[in-house]
Amino acid sequence: MPIAEEFNWLRADFSFAIAIQNLFWGIGQPLFGALAEKYGDRKAIIVGAITYATGLVLSSYAITPGQHQLLEMLVGFGIAGTGFGVILAVVGRAASDKYRSLALGIATAAGSAGQIVGPPLAQFLLRDFQWQSVFIIFAVLVLLSLVALFFMRVPPPEKVEKIEEGLGQVIYKAIKDPTFTFIFVGFFSCGYQLAFITAHFPAFITEMCSAVAPGSIIQSLGISSTSTLGAAAIALIGISNIGGTILAGWLGNRYSRKYLLAGIYLMRTLVAGAFTINPITPESVVIFSILMGALWLATVPLTSGLIGQIYGLRYMGTLYGLVFFSHQLGGFLGVWLGGSMYDLYGSYTLVWWVGIGVGAFSALIHLPVNERPWKSRQINAC
């Protein structure tokens, strides 16, 4: 909002920049996964962080929608190098079979720490700094995260198992497998819902939510305006997500991952539907944030765990990166459609209902997934 207001842009202009970021995050994810598997995890993460920070710094000088949209390609690639595709492959190789799903859940939940801190920190910084300075501050924070690499200990991909097939062969066979297609298509709605809410929910709350009542519990927590509530809602989603994602990882060690995924998408559909058809109040925003937060990234350890379970760990980063591309296609559509529909109709209602529909579809499409390991299926076929 500060950028759009300074240059008097339509909301769709900056929304399209964030949509492009999500798309190039998806394009870059399998590329960085393959880079990590060939040259090493640390090198891929370092390249990703430098690319990410460079994109943020250059974006701080952008003054037209086209410049922001172009530079968000760079930011998207940078996020791919520091995001789930690379990190979860590292965690998957480091964890034992017994605890792999839980470990993936804990690693995914750790991402929520940034979601808890990021929006309120941005809101706080924007009170005293120009948005350009805030971009640079976040670029420095991205580079500081590289300190964690000194503590990373993980077996290299070559030692996980004997390599019987090349990367190209594995990708070709996976793409031909209907189960891979089901997972790929099902992850689309996750990206749509998460990206739309992350990009537009604070503005949606600021404009559509009723005022915070004087003397209410919410006001007593220091939230006196709907704009502050918008930033707090994203942080609250992150807080709730920590427990939900770890729980999903724990359950993934014990129960069918495909049925857990179908259940999560169904619950998201019900929660979003109930929120949409009822009046938007500070209380309903808080309830929605807690419930949606519990389901927020719960799909990630289950989806990545399913990829490792079915196709093995050797090329888990690349295969998960391909599936994640579908996630980011959904993210592109969610962010872009949110801004476009708002400019056309002055409302996000239609975009909410599209998200509810694709969520229900994802719940159904996970049901025919074949969870048996790929190698056992090939042996039985022989």
Helices and strands as residue ranges (DSSP letters): H 2-7, H 11-39, H 41-59, H 65-82, H 84-94, H 100-128, H 131-144, G 145-151, G 157-159, H 167-176, H 178-208, H 217-220, H 226-252, H 257-277, H 282-295, H 299-311, H 316-345, H 349-365, H 374-381
